[in-house]
């Protein structure tokens, strides 16, 4: 973690400063400060996320052609992948658009892990089995420590549930294998989450709620573009010009 801390020290300083601002200046609890930091982070990523969502909506409109390719080469997996990549390149769409916002958040995720473990005031944690009000948030006893018992079970249920729903809404344009991966990922992360500070799980749950609300808003405000089917494209093409008549001499 020392290496990551050195590389991400500027982000660590910013994240710690934002948390301290929300707690000390805005008067929020540490739990609400983490939620506020999540909102600020996702708001800053809106330009990147918007570009990726536009690409995803374009991909959604191309689903009829994609399904035709998949049906045509269903017995030749390698050829199907080649044709799909060619199709994506021709239409200038990125099939992995839904992963970009998640990847962009990884540095913030690592940064918050370090801040919760090393940067927040030491007296907000639990000492000798006694936790002060500063460390607690709703049912969470200590935001800076690992969750245990019923607290951990509730956090895991919230994390898995919100991650599954957010993964579904962000992979509406993905193929079956990609959607399956999005469904499996939350369970793959569970063994790692067991050792995360509870505040970090709170951040993850909050960003999942943001993703769901963001996708709902996009669907309401920006309708998916409708792409013409191959038959419609052919029908829209002007008829070829009649052959020129040869001049008689």
C-alpha positions as CSV (number, residue, x, y, z in Angstrom):
1,X,0.0,0.0,0.0
2,X,3.0,2.3,0.5
3,X,3.7,2.2,-3.2
4,X,0.1,3.1,-4.1
5,X,0.2,5.9,-1.5
6,X,3.3,7.4,-3.1
7,X,1.9,7.3,-6.6
8,X,-1.5,8.5,-5.6
9,X,-0.4,11.1,-3.0
10,X,-1.9,14.0,-4.8
11,X,-5.3,12.2,-5.0
12,X,-4.9,11.2,-1.3
13,X,-4.4,14.8,-0.3
14,X,-7.4,16.0,-2.4
15,X,-9.7,13.2,-1.1
16,X,-8.7,13.8,2.5
17,X,-9.2,17.6,2.0
18,X,-12.7,17.0,0.6
19,X,-13.7,14.7,3.4
20,X,-12.3,17.1,6.0
21,X,-14.2,20.0,4.3
22,X,-17.5,18.2,4.4
23,X,-17.0,17.1,8.0
24,X,-15.4,20.2,9.5
25,X,-16.8,23.0,7.4
26,X,-20.2,21.6,6.2
27,X,-20.9,19.8,9.5
28,X,-21.6,16.4,8.0
29,X,-20.8,13.1,9.8
30,X,-17.9,11.1,8.4
31,X,-20.4,8.7,6.8
32,X,-22.3,11.5,5.1
33,X,-18.9,13.0,4.1
34,X,-18.0,9.7,2.3
35,X,-21.4,9.8,0.5
36,X,-20.7,13.5,-0.4
37,X,-17.2,12.6,-1.7
38,X,-18.8,9.8,-3.9
39,X,-21.3,12.3,-5.4
40,X,-18.5,14.8,-6.1
41,X,-16.4,12.1,-7.7
42,X,-19.2,10.8,-9.9
43,X,-20.2,14.4,-10.8
44,X,-16.6,15.1,-12.0
45,X,-16.8,11.9,-14.1
46,X,-20.0,13.0,-15.9
47,X,-18.3,14.3,-19.1
48,X,-16.5,11.0,-19.5
49,X,-19.5,8.9,-18.5
50,X,-21.8,10.9,-20.9
51,X,-19.5,10.2,-23.8
52,X,-19.4,6.5,-22.9
53,X,-23.2,6.4,-22.5
54,X,-23.7,7.9,-25.9
55,X,-21.5,5.1,-27.4
56,X,-23.5,2.6,-25.5
57,X,-26.8,4.0,-26.8
58,X,-25.5,3.9,-30.3
59,X,-24.5,0.2,-29.7
60,X,-28.0,-0.4,-28.4
61,X,-29.4,0.8,-31.6
62,X,-27.2,-1.6,-33.6
63,X,-28.5,-4.7,-31.7
64,X,-30.6,-6.0,-34.7
65,X,-27.5,-6.2,-36.9
66,X,-25.4,-7.6,-34.0
67,X,-27.9,-10.4,-33.5
68,X,-27.9,-11.2,-37.2
69,X,-24.1,-11.6,-37.1
70,X,-24.3,-13.8,-34.0
71,X,-27.0,-16.0,-35.6
72,X,-25.1,-16.3,-38.8
73,X,-21.8,-17.4,-37.3
74,X,-23.2,-19.1,-34.1
75,X,-21.3,-22.3,-35.1
76,X,-18.0,-20.5,-35.7
77,X,-17.0,-18.6,-32.6
78,X,-13.7,-17.3,-34.0
79,X,-15.3,-16.0,-37.2
80,X,-18.1,-14.4,-35.1
81,X,-15.6,-12.5,-33.0
82,X,-13.8,-11.3,-36.1
83,X,-17.1,-10.1,-37.8
84,X,-18.2,-8.5,-34.6
85,X,-15.0,-6.5,-34.2
86,X,-15.1,-5.5,-37.9
87,X,-18.7,-4.4,-37.3
88,X,-17.8,-2.3,-34.3
89,X,-14.9,-0.6,-36.1
90,X,-17.1,0.2,-39.1
91,X,-19.8,1.8,-36.9
92,X,-17.2,3.4,-34.6
93,X,-18.6,2.0,-31.3
94,X,-16.8,0.6,-28.3
95,X,-18.3,-2.6,-27.0
96,X,-16.5,-2.1,-23.7
97,X,-17.9,1.4,-23.0
98,X,-19.7,0.3,-19.9
99,X,-16.4,-0.6,-18.2
100,X,-14.7,2.8,-18.7
101,X,-16.4,4.7,-15.8
102,X,-15.6,1.8,-13.5
103,X,-12.0,1.8,-14.5
104,X,-11.8,5.6,-14.0
105,X,-13.0,5.2,-10.4
106,X,-10.3,2.7,-9.4
107,X,-7.7,5.4,-8.4
108,X,-10.3,7.1,-6.3
109,X,-11.2,3.7,-4.7
110,X,-7.6,3.0,-3.8
111,X,-7.2,6.5,-2.5
112,X,-10.2,6.3,-0.2
113,X,-8.9,3.0,1.1
114,X,-5.7,4.6,2.1
115,X,-7.5,7.7,3.6
116,X,-9.8,5.6,5.7
117,X,-6.8,3.6,7.0
118,X,-4.2,6.3,7.5
119,X,-5.4,9.9,7.1
120,X,-8.6,10.3,9.2
121,X,-8.2,11.4,12.8
122,X,-7.2,8.4,15.0
123,X,-9.8,9.2,17.6
124,X,-12.8,8.5,15.4
125,X,-12.1,4.8,15.4
126,X,-12.9,2.1,18.0
127,X,-10.6,1.7,20.9
128,X,-10.8,-1.1,23.5
129,X,-14.1,-2.2,22.1
130,X,-15.8,1.2,22.5
131,X,-16.7,3.2,19.4
132,X,-17.5,6.9,19.6
133,X,-20.3,8.6,17.7
134,X,-17.7,9.9,15.1
135,X,-16.9,6.4,14.0
136,X,-20.5,5.3,13.6
137,X,-23.0,5.7,10.7
138,X,-26.5,4.2,10.9
139,X,-25.9,0.5,11.6
140,X,-22.1,0.8,10.9
141,X,-20.1,0.8,14.1
142,X,-16.7,1.9,12.7
143,X,-16.3,3.3,9.2
144,X,-12.5,2.9,9.4
145,X,-12.5,-0.8,10.4
146,X,-13.7,-4.1,8.8
147,X,-17.4,-4.8,9.3
148,X,-18.3,-7.9,11.2
149,X,-21.4,-9.9,12.1
150,X,-24.8,-8.6,11.2
151,X,-23.3,-5.3,10.0
152,X,-21.1,-7.1,7.5
153,X,-24.1,-9.2,6.2
154,X,-26.2,-6.1,5.7
155,X,-23.4,-4.4,3.8
156,X,-22.7,-7.4,1.6
157,X,-26.4,-7.7,0.7
158,X,-26.6,-4.0,-0.1
159,X,-23.3,-4.2,-2.1
160,X,-24.2,-7.4,-4.1
161,X,-27.8,-6.2,-4.8
162,X,-26.9,-2.7,-6.0
163,X,-23.9,-4.0,-8.0
164,X,-26.1,-6.6,-9.8
165,X,-28.7,-4.0,-10.7
166,X,-26.1,-1.3,-11.7
167,X,-24.3,-4.0,-13.8
168,X,-27.5,-4.9,-15.5
169,X,-28.4,-1.4,-16.5
170,X,-24.8,-0.7,-17.7
171,X,-24.6,-3.8,-19.8
172,X,-27.9,-3.6,-21.7
173,X,-25.9,-3.4,-25.0
174,X,-23.4,-6.2,-24.1
175,X,-23.6,-9.7,-25.4
176,X,-24.5,-12.7,-23.3
177,X,-21.0,-13.5,-22.2
178,X,-20.3,-9.9,-21.1
179,X,-23.6,-9.7,-19.2
180,X,-22.8,-13.0,-17.5
181,X,-19.4,-11.6,-16.4
182,X,-21.1,-8.5,-15.0
183,X,-23.4,-10.8,-12.9
184,X,-20.4,-12.9,-11.6
185,X,-18.1,-10.0,-10.7
186,X,-19.9,-8.9,-7.5
187,X,-19.5,-12.4,-6.0
188,X,-15.8,-12.5,-7.1
189,X,-15.2,-9.3,-5.2
190,X,-16.8,-10.5,-2.0
191,X,-13.6,-12.2,-0.5
192,X,-11.7,-8.9,-1.0
193,X,-14.5,-6.8,0.4
194,X,-14.4,-8.7,3.7
195,X,-11.2,-7.0,4.5
196,X,-12.2,-3.5,3.3
197,X,-13.0,-0.7,5.8
198,X,-16.8,-0.3,6.1
199,X,-16.6,3.2,4.8
200,X,-15.1,1.9,1.5
201,X,-18.1,-0.5,1.1
202,X,-20.4,2.5,1.8
203,X,-18.6,4.4,-1.0
204,X,-19.1,1.4,-3.4
205,X,-22.8,1.1,-2.5
206,X,-23.3,4.8,-3.0
207,X,-21.7,4.8,-6.4
208,X,-23.9,1.9,-7.4
209,X,-27.0,3.9,-6.5
210,X,-25.6,6.8,-8.5
211,X,-25.1,4.5,-11.5
212,X,-28.7,3.3,-11.3
213,X,-30.1,6.8,-11.1
214,X,-27.9,8.1,-13.8
215,X,-28.9,5.3,-16.2
216,X,-32.6,5.9,-15.4
217,X,-32.2,9.6,-16.1
218,X,-30.4,8.9,-19.4
219,X,-33.1,6.6,-20.5
220,X,-35.8,9.2,-19.8
221,X,-34.0,12.2,-21.2
222,X,-32.0,10.7,-24.1
223,X,-34.0,8.1,-26.1
224,X,-32.0,5.4,-27.8
225,X,-31.2,6.1,-31.4
226,X,-33.0,4.0,-33.9
227,X,-30.7,2.4,-36.5
228,X,-32.0,1.3,-39.8
229,X,-32.0,-2.5,-40.5
230,X,-30.0,-3.7,-43.5
231,X,-33.2,-4.1,-45.5
232,X,-34.1,-0.4,-44.7
233,X,-30.7,0.7,-45.7
234,X,-31.0,-1.0,-49.0
235,X,-34.4,0.4,-49.6
236,X,-33.3,3.9,-48.8
237,X,-30.5,3.8,-51.5
238,X,-31.4,5.6,-54.7
239,X,-31.9,3.4,-57.7
240,X,-29.0,3.1,-60.0
241,X,-29.0,5.5,-62.9
242,X,-30.3,4.0,-66.2
243,X,-27.6,3.0,-68.7
244,X,-26.7,5.7,-71.1
245,X,-28.0,5.2,-74.6
246,X,-25.4,5.0,-77.2
247,X,-25.6,7.8,-79.7
248,X,-26.3,6.7,-83.2
249,X,-23.9,7.9,-85.8
